């Protein structure tokens, strides 16, 4: 029969209640601090209850119990008769739970043997809490506050330290977490969970947009209609606070009473943010000259002409750079607006193939160099340093379209800033990719002009233009009517399709199929046989999305309480493009530094030559 250190026999404990030996060896998980078990339950108690039990023992008897405990610990290594295994029940699941063995150690052993303070007496539970697995959280591990023997003979410094320790509270130790970059951080469970949810939402949004465009393409191929749904803007894994966005117009007494005026100011500020800065524009011009230089090495008799949004001045900071490949003597055999002959097209196509094969396909300066076969064959690639996308296209002459765009921008001075918002609406939802069934920059620009021509609002500013665009194309009947800009009128798209005569003949012969009835029919003012909506198979999604955005914007204008009125329209474009624009900005500053250094060296050489002549 073994005697418990408290003077109780082990048979006094129920089979499910372990004796103090098991408690001392840390084989039992304790209760949480402040919680107790009723009689008949587990024999494990919390620290406070152990302390109260020990305080009721007289001082003289406590010393005898201490000696008895020491002898018991010395004999604990001897073999013992097997005991009935108790049922271990994990009651406290806290990562910093307190073991009763620490309390027994403090009250029985340490007061009589101060030299044991140098040893670390940790139970299995405390050791597990001290070295927990890497979970990404900063954990707190309580350290046992060792009591010094009190009484009249105790030193004064010990009493002062004890008072200070009681005031300061229990000692804690924080474990720093190291991230992938080797930097220390203090993680938080809530922040980590929120970040995981945001990242998952961003991935789901991108996948949803891809699925919607694929479904629209399948319906288009089968000449079948489909139901449009609201396409949400892509979300960033690291979103930015709405109040800190660079285009936010603060709510003042003046702007509070004029929501449309505040919207117009916000559109203008967004345009200033979205367009390339001075250093970004310098990086884009440097890339254009770089591509031209590489093309001259292979095709010295050809030139690359800038066209598209980069030429008209409506390009965003992240827009592609479009270059048109043409011969140097192209002005001698063709006139503006007239497509090249068949022989000239074959010659240009061979030149494009040669340029891709000899220069860009295996170039270290560019990545993802791909030759695409379309109505206008092109080479698409990305600059390795700046991350900007370049397209070299075998396009027809676009001078007439460029002149029309300049005329419309003079007619509507706010057209350029409104276009920046509208273009971002399409880009943030993946609806601006022509190769996946979206709309290009020229088509979006003409859609905006058509809305201003057919349904102008009372306000002649950017706010009125944006509302006109959302309202017109969100409630338009795409099945019955086609849209003409010059003159501004509607027409029967079934009776007067916008296609060349050759295409009409092929449809009558049955060699090709006509466009499905749900497609947009927008006549190009620069070419009456060019339908700007023939590639936009996602038009049903566009219509439902614009209708939903128009309704939300009207509600926000009525309340006028948001920090940014256009944030639901453009989405997390600031966070999504922050890193990309930062790379272009740094590249532009590097180009500027190199230019300044080159100019300084040239000026130094000129001065040295002048001084030598003198």
Secondary structure as UniProt FT lines:
FT   TURN            5..6
FT   HELIX           10..12
FT   TURN            15..16
FT   HELIX           20..24
FT   TURN            25..26
FT   TURN            33..34
FT   TURN            39..40
FT   HELIX           47..55
FT   HELIX           59..74
FT   HELIX           75..77
FT   TURN            95..96
FT   HELIX           100..104
FT   HELIX           105..110
FT   TURN            111..112
FT   HELIX           114..118
FT   HELIX           124..130
FT   TURN            152..153
FT   HELIX           156..168
FT   STRAND          177..178
FT   TURN            180..181
FT   STRAND          184..185
FT   HELIX           189..221
FT   TURN            222..223
FT   TURN            237..238
FT   HELIX           242..244
FT   TURN            246..247
FT   HELIX           253..256
FT   HELIX           259..274
FT   HELIX           278..298
FT   TURN            300..301
FT   STRAND          302..307
FT   HELIX           309..312
FT   TURN            317..318
FT   STRAND          321..327
FT   TURN            328..329
FT   HELIX           330..333
FT   TURN            336..337
FT   HELIX           342..355
FT   HELIX           356..360
FT   TURN            361..362
FT   STRAND          366..372
FT   STRAND          378..383
FT   TURN            384..386
FT   STRAND          389..393
FT   HELIX           399..411
FT   TURN            413..414
FT   HELIX           415..427
FT   TURN            428..430
FT   HELIX           434..436
FT   HELIX           441..454
FT   HELIX           462..474
FT   TURN            478..480
FT   STRAND          481..484
FT   TURN            485..488
FT   STRAND          489..492
FT   TURN            493..495
FT   HELIX           501..509
FT   TURN            517..518
FT   STRAND          522..524
FT   TURN            525..526
FT   STRAND          527..531
FT   TURN            532..535
FT   TURN            537..538
FT   HELIX           539..559
FT   HELIX           567..570
FT   HELIX           573..613
//
